[in-house]
């Protein structure tokens, strides 16, 4: 997944654990099980 954060484009392997349509957000975990919440508007590419 490629996403925009703090002025940078970042690419990470993530697992989507939930999609929150009310808040326009995707909740993911990375390889170390850190929970990350991304807004739909910040997601650039998903493969």
PDB file of N, CA, C and O in Angstrom:
ATOM      1  N   UNK A   1       0.849  -1.160   0.000  1.00  0.00           N
ATOM      2  CA  UNK A   1       0.000   0.000   0.000  1.00  0.00           C
ATOM      3  C   UNK A   1       0.902   1.233   0.000  1.00  0.00           C
ATOM      4  O   UNK A   1       1.860   1.320   0.768  1.00  0.00           O
ATOM      5  N   UNK A   2       0.582   2.164  -0.859  1.00  0.00           N
ATOM      6  CA  UNK A   2       1.295   3.436  -0.901  1.00  0.00           C
ATOM      7  C   UNK A   2       0.357   4.509  -0.372  1.00  0.00           C
ATOM      8  O   UNK A   2      -0.798   4.604  -0.786  1.00  0.00           O
ATOM      9  N   UNK A   3       0.872   5.313   0.548  1.00  0.00           N
ATOM     10  CA  UNK A   3       0.035   6.334   1.170  1.00  0.00           C
ATOM     11  C   UNK A   3       0.851   7.586   1.464  1.00  0.00           C
ATOM     12  O   UNK A   3       2.081   7.556   1.501  1.00  0.00           O
ATOM     13  N   UNK A   4       0.141   8.676   1.671  1.00  0.00           N
ATOM     14  CA  UNK A   4       0.736   9.979   1.925  1.00  0.00           C
ATOM     15  C   UNK A   4       0.678  10.250   3.422  1.00  0.00           C
ATOM     16  O   UNK A   4      -0.388  10.174   4.033  1.00  0.00           O
ATOM     17  N   UNK A   5       1.857  10.573   4.026  1.00  0.00           N
ATOM     18  CA  UNK A   5       1.900  10.881   5.460  1.00  0.00           C
ATOM     19  C   UNK A   5       3.022  11.870   5.742  1.00  0.00           C
ATOM     20  O   UNK A   5       4.166  11.645   5.348  1.00  0.00           O
ATOM     21  N   UNK A   6       2.697  12.957   6.420  1.00  0.00           N
ATOM     22  CA  UNK A   6       3.673  13.976   6.828  1.00  0.00           C
ATOM     23  C   UNK A   6       4.515  14.491   5.660  1.00  0.00           C
ATOM     24  O   UNK A   6       5.713  14.727   5.820  1.00  0.00           O
ATOM     25  N   UNK A   7       3.908  14.666   4.502  1.00  0.00           N
ATOM     26  CA  UNK A   7       4.613  15.206   3.354  1.00  0.00           C
ATOM     27  C   UNK A   7       5.411  14.192   2.559  1.00  0.00           C
ATOM     28  O   UNK A   7       6.119  14.571   1.627  1.00  0.00           O
ATOM     29  N   UNK A   8       5.320  12.915   2.897  1.00  0.00           N
ATOM     30  CA  UNK A   8       6.077  11.870   2.210  1.00  0.00           C
ATOM     31  C   UNK A   8       5.133  10.818   1.645  1.00  0.00           C
ATOM     32  O   UNK A   8       4.059  10.573   2.193  1.00  0.00           O
ATOM     33  N   UNK A   9       5.546  10.204   0.550  1.00  0.00           N
ATOM     34  CA  UNK A   9       4.854   9.028   0.027  1.00  0.00           C
ATOM     35  C   UNK A   9       5.551   7.798   0.591  1.00  0.00           C
ATOM     36  O   UNK A   9       6.747   7.609   0.370  1.00  0.00           O
ATOM     37  N   UNK A  10       4.826   6.974   1.308  1.00  0.00           N
ATOM     38  CA  UNK A  10       5.388   5.787   1.937  1.00  0.00           C
ATOM     39  C   UNK A  10       4.745   4.539   1.349  1.00  0.00           C
ATOM     40  O   UNK A  10       3.567   4.546   0.994  1.00  0.00           O
ATOM     41  N   UNK A  11       5.525   3.470   1.248  1.00  0.00           N
ATOM     42  CA  UNK A  11       5.016   2.189   0.761  1.00  0.00           C
ATOM     43  C   UNK A  11       5.347   1.121   1.789  1.00  0.00           C
ATOM     44  O   UNK A  11       6.502   0.971   2.188  1.00  0.00           O
ATOM     45  N   UNK A  12       4.331   0.380   2.218  1.00  0.00           N
ATOM     46  CA  UNK A  12       4.494  -0.692   3.198  1.00  0.00           C
ATOM     47  C   UNK A  12       3.591  -1.855   2.843  1.00  0.00           C
ATOM     48  O   UNK A  12       2.565  -1.692   2.183  1.00  0.00           O
ATOM     49  N   UNK A  13       3.996  -3.040   3.297  1.00  0.00           N
ATOM     50  CA  UNK A  13       3.104  -4.194   3.253  1.00  0.00           C
ATOM     51  C   UNK A  13       2.232  -4.128   4.495  1.00  0.00           C
ATOM     52  O   UNK A  13       2.745  -4.058   5.612  1.00  0.00           O
ATOM     53  N   UNK A  14       0.919  -4.150   4.312  1.00  0.00           N
ATOM     54  CA  UNK A  14      -0.008  -4.049   5.434  1.00  0.00           C
ATOM     55  C   UNK A  14      -1.163  -5.017   5.248  1.00  0.00           C
ATOM     56  O   UNK A  14      -1.479  -5.439   4.136  1.00  0.00           O
ATOM     57  N   UNK A  15      -1.781  -5.353   6.366  1.00  0.00           N
ATOM     58  CA  UNK A  15      -2.996  -6.161   6.367  1.00  0.00           C
ATOM     59  C   UNK A  15      -4.150  -5.276   6.796  1.00  0.00           C
ATOM     60  O   UNK A  15      -4.106  -4.666   7.865  1.00  0.00           O
ATOM     61  N   UNK A  16      -5.177  -5.203   5.973  1.00  0.00           N
ATOM     62  CA  UNK A  16      -6.361  -4.418   6.318  1.00  0.00           C
ATOM     63  C   UNK A  16      -7.188  -5.232   7.303  1.00  0.00           C
ATOM     64  O   UNK A  16      -7.589  -6.357   7.005  1.00  0.00           O
ATOM     65  N   UNK A  17      -7.442  -4.656   8.487  1.00  0.00           N
ATOM     66  CA  UNK A  17      -8.237  -5.369   9.489  1.00  0.00           C
ATOM     67  C   UNK A  17      -9.651  -4.820   9.607  1.00  0.00           C
ATOM     68  O   UNK A  17     -10.538  -5.501  10.122  1.00  0.00           O
ATOM     69  N   UNK A  18      -9.873  -3.587   9.135  1.00  0.00           N
ATOM     70  CA  UNK A  18     -11.218  -3.016   9.194  1.00  0.00           C
ATOM     71  C   UNK A  18     -11.308  -1.839   8.234  1.00  0.00           C
ATOM     72  O   UNK A  18     -10.316  -1.160   7.969  1.00  0.00           O
ATOM     73  N   UNK A  19     -12.507  -1.608   7.720  1.00  0.00           N
ATOM     74  CA  UNK A  19     -12.801  -0.433   6.904  1.00  0.00           C
ATOM     75  C   UNK A  19     -13.916   0.319   7.613  1.00  0.00           C
ATOM     76  O   UNK A  19     -14.980  -0.237   7.887  1.00  0.00           O
ATOM     77  N   UNK A  20     -13.660   1.595   7.907  1.00  0.00           N
ATOM     78  CA  UNK A  20     -14.621   2.429   8.636  1.00  0.00           C
ATOM     79  C   UNK A  20     -15.226   3.451   7.681  1.00  0.00           C
ATOM     80  O   UNK A  20     -14.668   4.535   7.515  1.00  0.00           O
ATOM     81  N   UNK A  21     -16.360   3.130   7.047  1.00  0.00           N
ATOM     82  CA  UNK A  21     -16.940   4.046   6.061  1.00  0.00           C
ATOM     83  C   UNK A  21     -17.463   5.348   6.667  1.00  0.00           C
ATOM     84  O   UNK A  21     -17.527   6.364   5.975  1.00  0.00           O
ATOM     85  N   UNK A  22     -17.837   5.334   7.941  1.00  0.00           N
ATOM     86  CA  UNK A  22     -18.341   6.559   8.570  1.00  0.00           C
ATOM     87  C   UNK A  22     -17.250   7.612   8.741  1.00  0.00           C
ATOM     88  O   UNK A  22     -17.511   8.810   8.627  1.00  0.00           O
ATOM     89  N   UNK A  23     -16.021   7.157   9.015  1.00  0.00           N
ATOM     90  CA  UNK A  23     -14.893   8.077   9.189  1.00  0.00           C
ATOM     91  C   UNK A  23     -13.984   8.120   7.970  1.00  0.00           C
ATOM     92  O   UNK A  23     -12.924   8.746   8.010  1.00  0.00           O
ATOM     93  N   UNK A  24     -14.386   7.459   6.882  1.00  0.00           N
ATOM     94  CA  UNK A  24     -13.573   7.395   5.658  1.00  0.00           C
ATOM     95  C   UNK A  24     -12.155   6.929   5.962  1.00  0.00           C
ATOM     96  O   UNK A  24     -11.184   7.566   5.555  1.00  0.00           O
ATOM     97  N   UNK A  25     -12.042   5.818   6.678  1.00  0.00           N
ATOM     98  CA  UNK A  25     -10.732   5.351   7.110  1.00  0.00           C
ATOM     99  C   UNK A  25     -10.583   3.847   6.916  1.00  0.00           C
ATOM    100  O   UNK A  25     -11.559   3.098   6.886  1.00  0.00           O
ATOM    101  N   UNK A  26      -9.321   3.433   6.787  1.00  0.00           N
ATOM    102  CA  UNK A  26      -8.952   2.024   6.718  1.00  0.00           C
ATOM    103  C   UNK A  26      -8.024   1.758   7.895  1.00  0.00           C
ATOM    104  O   UNK A  26      -7.054   2.490   8.094  1.00  0.00           O
ATOM    105  N   UNK A  27      -8.307   0.726   8.674  1.00  0.00           N
ATOM    106  CA  UNK A  27      -7.460   0.363   9.800  1.00  0.00           C
ATOM    107  C   UNK A  27      -6.625  -0.835   9.377  1.00  0.00           C
ATOM    108  O   UNK A  27      -7.161  -1.850   8.933  1.00  0.00           O
ATOM    109  N   UNK A  28      -5.306  -0.710   9.517  1.00  0.00           N
ATOM    110  CA  UNK A  28      -4.367  -1.732   9.051  1.00  0.00           C
ATOM    111  C   UNK A  28      -3.387  -2.093  10.158  1.00  0.00           C
ATOM    112  O   UNK A  28      -3.248  -1.374  11.147  1.00  0.00           O
ATOM    113  N   UNK A  29      -2.710  -3.225   9.969  1.00  0.00           N
ATOM    114  CA  UNK A  29      -1.560  -3.570  10.799  1.00  0.00           C
ATOM    115  C   UNK A  29      -0.378  -3.810   9.869  1.00  0.00           C
ATOM    116  O   UNK A  29      -0.535  -4.303   8.752  1.00  0.00           O
ATOM    117  N   UNK A  30       0.814  -3.450  10.355  1.00  0.00           N
ATOM    118  CA  UNK A  30       2.018  -3.687   9.562  1.00  0.00           C
ATOM    119  C   UNK A  30       2.645  -5.014   9.989  1.00  0.00           C
ATOM    120  O   UNK A  30       2.023  -5.784  10.721  1.00  0.00           O
ATOM    121  N   UNK A  31       3.855  -5.284   9.543  1.00  0.00           N
ATOM    122  CA  UNK A  31       4.520  -6.555   9.822  1.00  0.00           C
ATOM    123  C   UNK A  31       4.798  -6.764  11.307  1.00  0.00           C
ATOM    124  O   UNK A  31       4.959  -7.900  11.753  1.00  0.00           O
ATOM    125  N   UNK A  32       4.857  -5.673  12.079  1.00  0.00           N
ATOM    126  CA  UNK A  32       5.139  -5.757  13.510  1.00  0.00           C
ATOM    127  C   UNK A  32       3.870  -5.602  14.350  1.00  0.00           C
ATOM    128  O   UNK A  32       3.941  -5.372  15.557  1.00  0.00           O
ATOM    129  N   UNK A  33       2.709  -5.729  13.700  1.00  0.00           N
ATOM    130  CA  UNK A  33       1.392  -5.626  14.341  1.00  0.00           C
ATOM    131  C   UNK A  33       1.120  -4.248  14.942  1.00  0.00           C
ATOM    132  O   UNK A  33       0.339  -4.123  15.885  1.00  0.00           O
ATOM    133  N   UNK A  34       1.763  -3.218  14.396  1.00  0.00           N
ATOM    134  CA  UNK A  34       1.435  -1.846  14.775  1.00  0.00           C
ATOM    135  C   UNK A  34       0.164  -1.448  14.042  1.00  0.00           C
ATOM    136  O   UNK A  34       0.060  -1.631  12.829  1.00  0.00           O
ATOM    137  N   UNK A  35      -0.794  -0.911  14.766  1.00  0.00           N
ATOM    138  CA  UNK A  35      -2.077  -0.521  14.174  1.00  0.00           C
ATOM    139  C   UNK A  35      -1.948   0.867  13.559  1.00  0.00           C
ATOM    140  O   UNK A  35      -1.476   1.802  14.205  1.00  0.00           O
ATOM    141  N   UNK A  36      -2.372   0.990  12.306  1.00  0.00           N
ATOM    142  CA  UNK A  36      -2.294   2.241  11.561  1.00  0.00           C
ATOM    143  C   UNK A  36      -3.673   2.543  10.996  1.00  0.00           C
ATOM    144  O   UNK A  36      -4.317   1.669  10.415  1.00  0.00           O
ATOM    145  N   UNK A  37      -4.128   3.787  11.167  1.00  0.00           N
ATOM    146  CA  UNK A  37      -5.400   4.224  10.591  1.00  0.00           C
ATOM    147  C   UNK A  37      -5.102   5.231   9.492  1.00  0.00           C
ATOM    148  O   UNK A  37      -4.462   6.254   9.734  1.00  0.00           O
ATOM    149  N   UNK A  38      -5.566   4.938   8.292  1.00  0.00           N
ATOM    150  CA  UNK A  38      -5.330   5.808   7.139  1.00  0.00           C
ATOM    151  C   UNK A  38      -6.653   6.332   6.606  1.00  0.00           C
ATOM    152  O   UNK A  38      -7.625   5.585   6.489  1.00  0.00           O
ATOM    153  N   UNK A  39      -6.685   7.602   6.287  1.00  0.00           N
ATOM    154  CA  UNK A  39      -7.858   8.187   5.655  1.00  0.00           C
ATOM    155  C   UNK A  39      -7.866   7.784   4.182  1.00  0.00           C
ATOM    156  O   UNK A  39      -6.812   7.656   3.559  1.00  0.00           O
ATOM    157  N   UNK A  40      -9.074   7.583   3.630  1.00  0.00           N
ATOM    158  CA  UNK A  40      -9.190   7.211   2.217  1.00  0.00           C
ATOM    159  C   UNK A  40      -8.435   8.185   1.322  1.00  0.00           C
ATOM    160  O   UNK A  40      -7.791   7.769   0.358  1.00  0.00           O
ATOM    161  N   UNK A  41      -8.509   9.469   1.629  1.00  0.00           N
ATOM    162  CA  UNK A  41      -7.901  10.499   0.776  1.00  0.00           C
ATOM    163  C   UNK A  41      -6.379  10.432   0.771  1.00  0.00           C
ATOM    164  O   UNK A  41      -5.753  10.984  -0.133  1.00  0.00           O
ATOM    165  N   UNK A  42      -5.760   9.770   1.758  1.00  0.00           N
ATOM    166  CA  UNK A  42      -4.303   9.667   1.822  1.00  0.00           C
ATOM    167  C   UNK A  42      -3.766   8.408   1.152  1.00  0.00           C
ATOM    168  O   UNK A  42      -2.552   8.263   1.003  1.00  0.00           O
ATOM    169  N   UNK A  43      -4.641   7.499   0.747  1.00  0.00           N
ATOM    170  CA  UNK A  43      -4.200   6.262   0.101  1.00  0.00           C
ATOM    171  C   UNK A  43      -4.012   6.527  -1.384  1.00  0.00           C
ATOM    172  O   UNK A  43      -4.925   6.989  -2.069  1.00  0.00           O
ATOM    173  N   UNK A  44      -2.808   6.225  -1.872  1.00  0.00           N
ATOM    174  CA  UNK A  44      -2.455   6.491  -3.263  1.00  0.00           C
ATOM    175  C   UNK A  44      -2.621   5.242  -4.119  1.00  0.00           C
ATOM    176  O   UNK A  44      -3.185   5.315  -5.211  1.00  0.00           O
ATOM    177  N   UNK A  45      -2.132   4.081  -3.635  1.00  0.00           N
ATOM    178  CA  UNK A  45      -2.149   2.859  -4.434  1.00  0.00           C
ATOM    179  C   UNK A  45      -2.248   1.648  -3.515  1.00  0.00           C
ATOM    180  O   UNK A  45      -1.659   1.620  -2.434  1.00  0.00           O
ATOM    181  N   UNK A  46      -3.001   0.650  -3.961  1.00  0.00           N
ATOM    182  CA  UNK A  46      -3.136  -0.604  -3.219  1.00  0.00           C
ATOM    183  C   UNK A  46      -2.951  -1.741  -4.206  1.00  0.00           C
ATOM    184  O   UNK A  46      -3.570  -1.755  -5.270  1.00  0.00           O
ATOM    185  N   UNK A  47      -2.099  -2.695  -3.853  1.00  0.00           N
ATOM    186  CA  UNK A  47      -1.862  -3.858  -4.718  1.00  0.00           C
ATOM    187  C   UNK A  47      -2.065  -5.127  -3.939  1.00  0.00           C
ATOM    188  O   UNK A  47      -1.913  -6.219  -4.488  1.00  0.00           O
TER     189      UNK A  47
END
